[in-house]
Amino acid sequence: MDLTEPNGGQLVAVKVINLQRQGALKSFMAECKALRNIRHRNLLKILTSCLSIDFSSNDFKALVFEFMPRGFLEQWLHPSESEFCKNQYYPNLAQRLGIAVDVASTLTYLH
């Protein structure tokens, strides 16, 4: 995901779909359909989708999400060695358990 700052000054995350991968279009459509009506505190809100043609006349598809300032959950739970050495904050066992409960709640909601 790339970070962008549109004219309004709001930071967003842009997920560009690699249409060269098998099933990418089907996956994009399914993700759009699923995210259109989802309202859950543990899921990123989709702001819009972008369907266009790039400079080479190839299809271009992307999803625009609210920016999550703390990064991806995976990066937060499993930092690389260089990130770990930067002496940043990482969750303790109780916080990790809380995250697991939140993820389970989200999966139940999606199911």
N, C-alpha and C positions, 0 to 999 in steps of 0.2 A: 504494500500500500504506500502511496505517496501522500505527502501532506501538502496542502495548498491553502492559500489565503485568498478567498474571493473578495470582490469589491466591498462587501459588507464588513469585512474584517474578521469574520468567523473562520476559525481553522476547521478544515474538513479532512477526512481520509478518503482517498480515491482508490478503489480496487479495480484495476484494469484486467479485463478477462483476456486470457491468451486463447484466441479462437483457433490456433493451430493444434491444440490438444483435442483428442477425440472426446466427444461428448460435452465440449465446453458450452456450446449454444444451449443444449438441453439443460445443463447445470445452471447456466445463467438465468434461463426462463424460470426454472424451479425456484431458484433463490429469490428472484423478483416476486414471484407469486407468494412464497412463504413470508417474506419480509414485509410485504405490503400491509398486512393486517396485524402484525405482531406488536404487542405493547407489553413489554416485560422489563422490569428494572435491571435485569442482568444482561440484556441484549442491546447492542448498538442500534440506534435509530437510523434507518435509511432515509436520507434526505431526498434523493432523486436517483434516477438512472440516466445513462447517456448512451444513445444509440446513434451512430454517425458513420461517416466514411473518413478514413485518414488520408494523409497526403499522397499515398500510393494507390488510392481508390479501393482500399481493403476495408471490410467492415470493422468498426470499432465499437466495443461495448464496455461500459464501466458502471460501477455502483459508487455513489457518493454517500458517505456516512458521517455522522457527528464525529469529531475528533476526540479520541480518548487519551488524555494527557499522560497517563501513567504507562502507556505502552500496552503491548499484548500480554495477556495473562501468562502465556507460556514463557515469555522472556522474564516476567516478574518472578515466577516460581522456579525457573531453571536458568539462572543467568550464566552467561559464558564465563570462562575464567577471567577474562579481562574486565568484564562488568563487575564480577564479584570482588576483584581487587580494588575497585574504585571506592570501596567502603560505603556502598549505598545501603539503603534499608531493604531488608528482605523479611518476609512473613515468618513468624514462629509457628509452632505446631498448632496452637489454638486457632490462629488466623488461617492456616492452611485447611484445617477442618471446617471452618466457617465458609471458606471458598468452595470446598467440596460439597457442602450442603447447598450453597447457592447454585452451583452447577447442576446438581441433582434436581433442584427446584425448576431450573430453566429447562432441563431435558423433559421433565414431567409436563411442563407447560407446552412445550413444542409437540409432545406426543399426543 
